[in-house]
Amino acid sequence: MKSSINVRHRSMDEIMEGLHLVRRSPRGVGTLALAVRRPAVDAREVLSLAELDPDVGLVGDTWSQRPSSRTADRSPHPDMQLNVINARFVELIAGPDRDAWALAGDQLYVDLDLSIDALPAGSRLAIGDRAVIEVTDQPHNGCAKFAARFGRDAHKIVWTEEGQRLRLRGLNARVLIGATIGTGNTIRQLPAVPGPPANEALTT
């Protein structure tokens, strides 16, 4: 799927009116609503099943080929393997069409509280039966493409104090334990570090 879908740009009033739904996102345990692979620039593949891998992130995605301005040698940033965004916020700015959601460019769309208070850097999330990802300290911010696809007001709100606190534009994560994940999988927060290793925590 190429990014040829046109999304009606919501006004600031419309976004603010629906923001209470995002604030009510479940904390600690939620659902993987959508997984998306980016096989090329501006291309999207909506997946029913996706494979996470500690070395490449989401298998078939182009993270490992994307240079980063945040590394000294412009190699792909290891703490930016996965972009995770709140599904309620994406639906608020893009509507119910999940192909339109995918334009955001994130790989994982979750019904879960992604706020800084709920998931500080270092938090671990189990997806399905085995996969584990870790929230990193790398900020995930709105860019010109986000504004073009969803509108200036959607772009503005992610930069507000509340937008930053709620991580409306999402968060960055890396894969700790690879496995196959699927739409509808439970996603749950694991005990905070220090604690048992992630693979032990899944069995307790």
Solvent accessible surface area in square Angstrom, and as a share of the most:
residue,aa,sasa,rsa
1,M,79,0.35
2,K,127,0.54
3,S,39,0.25
4,S,91,0.59
5,I,53,0.27
6,N,146,0.75
7,V,18,0.10
8,R,141,0.52
9,H,91,0.41
10,R,42,0.15
11,S,48,0.31
12,M,58,0.26
13,D,117,0.61
14,E,65,0.29
15,I,0,0.00
16,M,88,0.39
17,E,136,0.61
18,G,10,0.10
19,L,2,0.01
20,H,70,0.31
21,L,88,0.44
22,V,9,0.05
23,R,110,0.40
24,R,165,0.60
25,S,9,0.06
26,P,43,0.27
27,R,147,0.54
28,G,20,0.19
29,V,88,0.51
30,G,9,0.09
31,T,56,0.32
32,L,0,0.00
33,A,13,0.10
34,L,6,0.03
35,A,0,0.00
36,V,0,0.00
37,R,64,0.23
38,R,19,0.07
39,P,53,0.33
40,A,46,0.35
41,V,105,0.60
42,D,45,0.23
43,A,9,0.07
44,R,9,0.03
45,E,61,0.27
46,V,63,0.36
47,L,22,0.11
48,S,87,0.56
49,L,119,0.59
50,A,6,0.04
51,E,72,0.32
52,L,2,0.01
53,D,43,0.22
54,P,63,0.39
55,D,116,0.60
56,V,55,0.32
57,G,0,0.00
58,L,1,0.00
59,V,61,0.35
60,G,44,0.42
61,D,8,0.04
62,T,13,0.08
63,W,28,0.10
64,S,52,0.34
65,Q,134,0.60
66,R,80,0.29
67,P,88,0.55
68,S,14,0.09
69,S,94,0.61
70,R,102,0.37
71,T,27,0.16
72,A,119,0.93
73,D,111,0.58
74,R,134,0.49
75,S,44,0.28
76,P,37,0.23
77,H,22,0.10
78,P,82,0.52
79,D,39,0.20
80,M,42,0.19
81,Q,7,0.03
82,L,0,0.00
83,N,16,0.08
84,V,0,0.00
85,I,0,0.00
86,N,5,0.03
87,A,6,0.05
88,R,74,0.27
89,F,0,0.00
90,V,0,0.00
91,E,79,0.36
92,L,34,0.17
93,I,0,0.00
94,A,8,0.06
95,G,5,0.05
96,P,108,0.68
97,D,73,0.38
98,R,105,0.38
99,D,58,0.30
100,A,3,0.03
101,W,6,0.02
102,A,0,0.00
103,L,3,0.01
104,A,8,0.06
105,G,9,0.09
106,D,0,0.00
107,Q,0,0.00
108,L,0,0.00
109,Y,0,0.00
110,V,0,0.00
111,D,37,0.19
112,L,1,0.01
113,D,19,0.10
114,L,2,0.01
115,S,4,0.03
116,I,85,0.43
117,D,97,0.50
118,A,8,0.06
119,L,2,0.01
120,P,69,0.43
121,A,55,0.43
122,G,30,0.29
123,S,11,0.07
124,R,13,0.05
125,L,0,0.00
126,A,0,0.00
127,I,1,0.00
128,G,20,0.20
129,D,144,0.74
130,R,132,0.48
131,A,0,0.00
132,V,0,0.00
133,I,0,0.00
134,E,26,0.12
135,V,1,0.01
136,T,13,0.07
137,D,103,0.54
138,Q,36,0.16
139,P,75,0.47
140,H,33,0.15
141,N,50,0.26
142,G,10,0.10
143,C,64,0.38
144,A,85,0.66
145,K,95,0.40
146,F,4,0.02
147,A,20,0.16
148,A,75,0.58
149,R,41,0.15
150,F,0,0.00
151,G,1,0.01
152,R,183,0.67
153,D,37,0.19
154,A,0,0.00
155,H,47,0.21
156,K,101,0.43
157,I,4,0.02
158,V,1,0.01
159,W,124,0.44
160,T,57,0.33
161,E,158,0.71
162,E,44,0.20
163,G,1,0.01
164,Q,72,0.32
165,R,104,0.38
166,L,19,0.09
167,R,36,0.13
168,L,1,0.00
169,R,15,0.05
170,G,3,0.03
171,L,3,0.02
172,N,0,0.00
173,A,0,0.00
174,R,85,0.31
175,V,6,0.03
176,L,51,0.26
177,I,21,0.11
178,G,23,0.22
179,A,17,0.13
180,T,78,0.45
181,I,1,0.01
182,G,5,0.05
183,T,65,0.38
184,G,50,0.49
185,N,45,0.23
186,T,68,0.40
187,I,0,0.00
188,R,83,0.30
189,Q,61,0.27
190,L,7,0.03
191,P,75,0.47
192,A,82,0.64
193,V,95,0.55
194,P,132,0.83
195,G,46,0.45
196,P,49,0.31
197,P,75,0.47
198,A,11,0.09
199,N,78,0.40
200,E,90,0.40
201,A,4,0.03
202,L,26,0.13
203,T,117,0.68
204,T,138,0.80
